[in-house]
Amino acid sequence: MNKYDVIIVGAGVAGLRCAIELEKKALNVLMLEASERVGGRLKTDSVDGFTLDHGFQVLLTSYSECQSILDYEALKLGSYEPGALIWAGETNRFKTLVDPMRRPAKLLQAALSPVGSLGDKLRVGALKNTLSKKSVSAIYEADESTTLDYLKAREFSDSMIEQFFKPFYAGIFLESELGTTSRMFEFVFKMFSQGDAALPKGGMQSIPAQMVQQLETTTVQLNERVKALDRYSVTLSGGDIVCAKHVVVATDMSQAAVLTNGDVEDRDWNSAQCYYFSAPSSPAPGKLIVLNSSGKGSITNLSVPSDINTSYSPDGRALLCVSTDRSVAISTLEDELRSWFGRDADAFTFLKNYEVPNALPRQRPGDLLFGKASLKNKQGLWICGDHRYASSLQAAMASGRMVAEAIANAE
Ligand SMILES: Cc1cc2nc3c(=O)[nH]c(=O)nc-3n(C[C@H](O)[C@H](O)[C@H](O)COP(=O)(O)OP(=O)(O)OC[C@H]3O[C@@H](n4cnc5c(N)ncnc54)[C@H](O)[C@@H]3O)c2cc1C
């Protein structure tokens, strides 16, 4: 007799979503997590009272999977303004790009913005219109190219690509060449158009924290690394073996490749680096993300999480989150910030930095399976996670839900 119907290996959002769904089907679940907390890549620390996410991350409120499983009100979300502040270098300095479709009152400001030509602005509007009518499944099945080729084919100007698309999407795709598949571009563009980019009061980790609270019968064991598994059992690092009717591999891509003996492909990873500073006040008020389009320096984007959700700071000070395209010495970064903000930057105090080498599985054309990967492999193992679908919270949760539904059907 198996004590458990299902063992889930890994308590990221894919594994958690899977467990929530299995509980609804009255299945008895054991969840084994190698680290000391649930949430996987959604991690938040408290440092000197500041809330620091491990890397610049946002919750897109339009994600249907998040809408169905998360209580947004309880998360007490604060939202970015749609648009961006563009750092154009020491001569041209900051330019504002607003989204007139989401902020109609700013139509004139948008039309007069020096970022992009009038033709570019009309093309953005047309793209929004097209993608608002295109379903996510149609996006995932569309022809794919690199995002750069996609934008060029739609005749966006080089300056619009360099000043806006490259720095904006570098912060999302975690690569700066726009080599990511156009399907991800369409998906992310659509999600940004249809909802807010938000931060929860307790940081991004409050998303998995809210999910684990929904579990009533599942046993969650932390600090329990699985070192081997097969169709009906897992071997723990101490050598104990636990059996179940189903085993779900809900780890990250590289661990899934190891545990399935190479059945899961271990592609490259895109990495993320971010540096947190405190400041006496916000150097970029207005709740806009600040993009570096100067073509110089290491900064990709800068945001002020405490402007988005005041809970990110313990007092009136501002929290700055500076994302870079590489590891950089703090003194070099401070010089770069001084070229942006002048003497104000002298009062910035470095808090902590995070390097996340395995942030997103590479997403070039042909890499992503968009829900078409088999849920169960030839060894009889169920597999979910963002590497099976696409790299986002939405896709990680969707893949966990789909595996749970398939297990329930197989019961
Ligand atoms: C810096 C950064 C920024 C991001 N920004 C965004 C964003 O803005 N919007 C968005 O939608 N997505 C974003 N993402 C992507 C999103 O966070 C991921 O797609 C999603 O969290 C992946 O969830 P997962 O459950 O598939 O995998 P993971 O979160 O990797 O979870 C896997 C879990 O398995 C555990 N595990 C691994 N091996 C074992 C083992 N042998 N035994 C037991 N447990 C094991 C791990 O400890 C981990 O907890 C970002 C990611 C990063 C890192």
The ligand as an SDF file (V2000), in Angstrom:
LIG
                    3D

 53 58  0  0  0  0  0  0  0  0999 V2000
   15.4120   37.0330  -11.8870 C   0  0  0  0  0  0  0  0  0  0  0  0
   14.1580   36.4290  -12.4470 C   0  0  0  0  0  0  0  0  0  0  0  0
   13.1830   37.2580  -12.9620 C   0  0  0  0  0  0  0  0  0  0  0  0
   11.9980   36.7270  -13.4590 C   0  0  0  0  0  0  0  0  0  0  0  0
   11.0200   37.5730  -13.8550 N   0  0  0  0  0  0  0  0  0  0  0  0
    9.8180   37.0710  -14.1650 C   0  0  0  0  0  0  0  0  0  0  0  0
    8.7240   37.9490  -14.3790 C   0  0  0  0  0  0  0  0  0  0  0  0
    8.8490   39.1720  -14.2490 O   0  0  0  0  0  0  0  0  0  0  0  0
    7.5150   37.4170  -14.7460 N   0  0  0  0  0  0  0  0  0  0  0  0
    7.3640   36.0630  -14.9000 C   0  0  0  0  0  0  0  0  0  0  0  0
    6.2620   35.6200  -15.2390 O   0  0  0  0  0  0  0  0  0  0  0  0
    8.3900   35.1990  -14.6720 N   0  0  0  0  0  0  0  0  0  0  0  0
    9.5930   35.6730  -14.2940 C   0  0  0  0  0  0  0  0  0  0  0  0
   10.6090   34.8200  -14.0250 N   0  0  0  0  0  0  0  0  0  0  0  0
   10.4230   33.3890  -14.3100 C   0  0  0  0  0  0  0  0  0  0  0  0
    9.6450   32.6470  -13.2320 C   0  0  0  0  0  0  0  0  0  0  0  0
   10.1200   33.0210  -11.9610 O   0  0  0  0  0  0  0  0  0  0  0  0
    9.8460   31.1440  -13.4840 C   0  0  0  0  0  0  0  0  0  0  0  0
    9.4270   30.8250  -14.7960 O   0  0  0  0  0  0  0  0  0  0  0  0
    9.0500   30.2820  -12.4940 C   0  0  0  0  0  0  0  0  0  0  0  0
    9.2060   30.7340  -11.1740 O   0  0  0  0  0  0  0  0  0  0  0  0
    9.5320   28.8400  -12.6170 C   0  0  0  0  0  0  0  0  0  0  0  0
    8.8320   28.0310  -11.6970 O   0  0  0  0  0  0  0  0  0  0  0  0
    9.0710   26.4640  -11.6610 P   0  0  0  0  0  0  0  0  0  0  0  0
    8.2170   25.9190  -10.5840 O   0  0  0  0  0  0  0  0  0  0  0  0
    8.9340   25.9130  -13.0330 O   0  0  0  0  0  0  0  0  0  0  0  0
   10.6410   26.2530  -11.2950 O   0  0  0  0  0  0  0  0  0  0  0  0
   11.4780   26.6870  -10.0140 P   0  0  0  0  0  0  0  0  0  0  0  0
   11.0010   27.9750   -9.4930 O   0  0  0  0  0  0  0  0  0  0  0  0
   12.9010   26.6050  -10.4280 O   0  0  0  0  0  0  0  0  0  0  0  0
   11.1650   25.5850   -8.9170 O   0  0  0  0  0  0  0  0  0  0  0  0
   11.8060   24.3260   -8.8890 C   0  0  0  0  0  0  0  0  0  0  0  0
   11.9600   23.8660   -7.4250 C   0  0  0  0  0  0  0  0  0  0  0  0
   12.5050   22.5400   -7.4250 O   0  0  0  0  0  0  0  0  0  0  0  0
   13.4290   22.4470   -6.3410 C   0  0  0  0  0  0  0  0  0  0  0  0
   14.3500   21.3320   -6.6130 N   0  0  0  0  0  0  0  0  0  0  0  0
   15.3020   21.2780   -7.5850 C   0  0  0  0  0  0  0  0  0  0  0  0
   15.9310   20.0900   -7.5360 N   0  0  0  0  0  0  0  0  0  0  0  0
   15.3660   19.3790   -6.5270 C   0  0  0  0  0  0  0  0  0  0  0  0
   15.5850   18.0630   -6.0080 C   0  0  0  0  0  0  0  0  0  0  0  0
   16.5120   17.2420   -6.5050 N   0  0  0  0  0  0  0  0  0  0  0  0
   14.8170   17.6440   -4.9710 N   0  0  0  0  0  0  0  0  0  0  0  0
   13.8430   18.4580   -4.4430 C   0  0  0  0  0  0  0  0  0  0  0  0
   13.5940   19.7160   -4.9150 N   0  0  0  0  0  0  0  0  0  0  0  0
   14.3460   20.1470   -5.9450 C   0  0  0  0  0  0  0  0  0  0  0  0
   14.0900   23.8140   -6.3250 C   0  0  0  0  0  0  0  0  0  0  0  0
   14.7260   24.0680   -5.0750 O   0  0  0  0  0  0  0  0  0  0  0  0
   12.9170   24.7250   -6.6080 C   0  0  0  0  0  0  0  0  0  0  0  0
   12.2690   25.1560   -5.4330 O   0  0  0  0  0  0  0  0  0  0  0  0
   11.8070   35.3150  -13.5030 C   0  0  0  0  0  0  0  0  0  0  0  0
   12.7910   34.4670  -12.9930 C   0  0  0  0  0  0  0  0  0  0  0  0
   13.9520   35.0170  -12.4380 C   0  0  0  0  0  0  0  0  0  0  0  0
   14.9540   34.1070  -11.7990 C   0  0  0  0  0  0  0  0  0  0  0  0
  1  2  1  0
  2  3  1  0
  2 52  2  0
  3  4  2  0
  4  5  1  0
  4 50  1  0
  5  6  2  0
  6  7  1  0
  6 13  1  0
  7  8  2  0
  7  9  1  0
  9 10  1  0
 10 11  2  0
 10 12  1  0
 12 13  2  0
 13 14  1  0
 14 15  1  0
 14 50  1  0
 15 16  1  0
 16 17  1  0
 16 18  1  0
 18 19  1  0
 18 20  1  0
 20 21  1  0
 20 22  1  0
 22 23  1  0
 23 24  1  0
 24 25  2  0
 24 26  1  0
 24 27  1  0
 27 28  1  0
 28 29  2  0
 28 30  1  0
 28 31  1  0
 31 32  1  0
 32 33  1  0
 33 34  1  0
 33 48  1  0
 34 35  1  0
 35 36  1  0
 35 46  1  0
 36 37  1  0
 36 45  1  0
 37 38  2  0
 38 39  1  0
 39 40  1  0
 39 45  2  0
 40 41  1  0
 40 42  2  0
 42 43  1  0
 43 44  2  0
 44 45  1  0
 46 47  1  0
 46 48  1  0
 48 49  1  0
 50 51  2  0
 51 52  1  0
 52 53  1  0
M  END
$$$$
